[in-house]
């Protein structure tokens, strides 16, 4: 049975290897433009900053893996264009501990399930990473008539073991019920070390800026 988290709540994670599914619905009348929401993972050290550039796992990460081979890192230069890069590869950190999502650029690729999915293996996370903050930001929100999370409904994050893909079979779930009508990015949750174990905390922290504001906070 799923543990339903509320904002600020934390729980001990009883699994090392799992999927992080993030989902949302967009009000179809909210904007003339498609919504491109992007998931990122900031891998944070003791100073509350990412330990190196390669530990921001997001759509433009230099290190990639192909969806049919999650064991071999390939450089971004392999792809002929940035567009192909985002559609045909997944971002990853150097230890393959966090594998980001294929980029759903218009929100239509995964209408019936999680919009974007990360794979995480905590046993592979390097020791100086103290926490992993999972965020969602709106791509080109200013150019697209100042899109914001007030136009996004039923946003959630859920953590589940391999094989428990179906909605309702997750181990942990956090439904964001706050009003983010002035926000272009949101910190959904964080995974963090405490006394030799990993815990998950529901965050729901909104930012008026997009990815650039998250980068300024964590880099």
HELIX and SHEET records of a PDB file:
HELIX    1   1 UNK A   53  UNK A   55  5                                   3    
HELIX    2   2 UNK A   76  UNK A   78  5                                   3    
HELIX    3   3 UNK A   82  UNK A   88  1                                   7    
HELIX    4   4 UNK A  122  UNK A  124  5                                   3    
HELIX    5   5 UNK A  149  UNK A  151  5                                   3    
HELIX    6   6 UNK A  211  UNK A  218  1                                   8    
SHEET    1   A 6 UNK A   3  UNK A   5  0                                        
SHEET    2   A 6 UNK A 172  UNK A 175  1                                        
SHEET    3   A 6 UNK A 152  UNK A 160 -1                                        
SHEET    4   A 6 UNK A  17  UNK A  26 -1                                        
SHEET    5   A 6 UNK A 116  UNK A 121 -1                                        
SHEET    6   A 6 UNK A  98  UNK A  99 -1                                        
SHEET    1   B 6 UNK A  10  UNK A  12  0                                        
SHEET    2   B 6 UNK A 197  UNK A 207 -1                                        
SHEET    3   B 6 UNK A 185  UNK A 194 -1                                        
SHEET    4   B 6 UNK A 131  UNK A 138 -1                                        
SHEET    5   B 6 UNK A  37  UNK A  44 -1                                        
SHEET    6   B 6 UNK A  56  UNK A  57 -1                                        
SHEET    1   C 3 UNK A  69  UNK A  75  0                                        
SHEET    2   C 3 UNK A  63  UNK A  66 -1                                        
SHEET    3   C 3 UNK A  89  UNK A  91 -1                                        
END                                                                             
